[in-house]
């Protein structure tokens, strides 16, 4: 079983967005109490694409992106060779899979330990 770590705002000491000297692409650092997580621009771009497709769509409830290696002929100029691309799965399948991972079971009404439900 995969270990699941839920990050809440209270778990993040700081979030830094920057372009390292000598680079062209953005990095994001999530500084936690015991570790730092660095995300590359391609990862953030994929997250934003997926997030907006679910959060801003009146009906869509889930999307899953999977790692694909794209040749230079399969991707736009300037895009990374490794991309997170939409998986061909039904939303119900994605929701079942995500629910099982998130809650540790197929229950949709459970609450993860030490996590409060936000409203709004």
C-alpha positions in Angstrom: 0.0 0.0 0.0 1.2 3.5 -0.8 1.8 5.9 2.1 -0.5 8.9 1.9 0.5 12.3 3.3 -2.2 15.0 3.3 -0.7 18.5 3.3 -2.8 21.3 4.8 -1.9 24.9 5.0 -1.0 24.5 8.6 1.6 21.9 7.5 3.4 24.3 5.2 5.8 26.7 6.8 6.4 28.5 3.5 5.8 28.3 -0.2 8.4 29.9 -2.5 8.1 30.4 -6.2 11.3 31.4 -8.1 13.4 31.0 -11.2 16.8 29.7 -10.3 19.8 31.7 -11.6 20.8 30.3 -15.0 17.4 28.7 -15.6 14.3 29.7 -17.5 11.6 27.7 -15.7 9.8 28.3 -12.4 10.4 26.1 -9.4 8.1 25.9 -6.3 9.5 25.0 -2.9 7.1 23.8 -0.2 8.9 24.1 3.1 7.5 21.7 5.7 8.6 21.3 9.3 10.8 18.3 8.5 11.4 18.4 4.7 11.3 20.6 1.6 9.5 19.6 -1.6 10.6 21.1 -4.9 8.2 21.1 -7.9 9.3 21.8 -11.4 7.4 24.1 -13.7 6.1 21.2 -15.9 4.6 19.6 -12.7 3.0 22.8 -11.7 1.6 23.4 -15.2 0.0 19.9 -15.2 -1.4 20.5 -11.8 -2.9 23.8 -12.9 -4.4 22.3 -16.1 -6.0 19.4 -14.1 -7.1 21.6 -11.2 -8.9 24.2 -13.5 -10.6 21.4 -15.5 -12.2 20.1 -12.3 -12.6 23.2 -10.1 -14.0 25.5 -12.8 -16.1 23.0 -14.7 -19.8 22.8 -13.8 -20.0 19.0 -14.1 -16.5 17.5 -14.1 -15.6 15.8 -10.8 -12.2 14.2 -11.5 -9.3 13.9 -13.8 -6.2 11.8 -13.7 -2.9 12.6 -15.3 -0.2 10.0 -16.0 3.4 10.2 -16.9 4.2 10.0 -20.6 7.4 10.4 -22.4 6.9 12.6 -25.6 9.3 12.7 -28.5 10.2 16.1 -29.8 7.7 15.5 -32.6 4.8 14.8 -30.1 5.2 18.0 -28.0 5.3 21.7 -28.6 8.6 23.5 -28.7 9.8 24.4 -25.2 7.8 21.6 -23.5 9.5 19.0 -21.3 10.1 15.5 -22.7 8.2 14.0 -19.7 4.6 15.2 -19.3 1.6 14.4 -17.2 -1.1 13.7 -19.7 -4.8 12.9 -19.2 -5.5 9.2 -18.6 -8.4 7.7 -20.5 -10.6 6.6 -17.7 -14.2 7.4 -16.6 -14.7 9.9 -13.9 -16.3 7.2 -11.8 -13.2 5.0 -12.1 -11.0 7.9 -11.2 -13.1 8.8 -8.2 -13.2 5.2 -6.9 -9.4 4.9 -7.2 -8.8 8.3 -5.6 -11.3 7.7 -2.8 -9.7 4.3 -2.0 -6.2 5.9 -1.8 -7.4 9.0 0.1 -9.5 7.3 2.7 -7.8 3.9 2.7 -11.1 2.3 1.7 -14.0 2.8 -0.7 -16.0 4.8 1.8 -16.8 8.3 0.5 -18.0 9.7 3.8 -15.0 8.9 5.9 -12.7 11.6 7.3 -9.0 11.2 7.2 -7.3 11.3 10.6 -6.4 14.8 11.8 -8.2 16.4 8.9 -11.1 18.8 9.1 -13.7 19.3 6.4 -13.6 22.8 5.0 -16.8 24.5 4.0 -17.6 26.7 1.1 
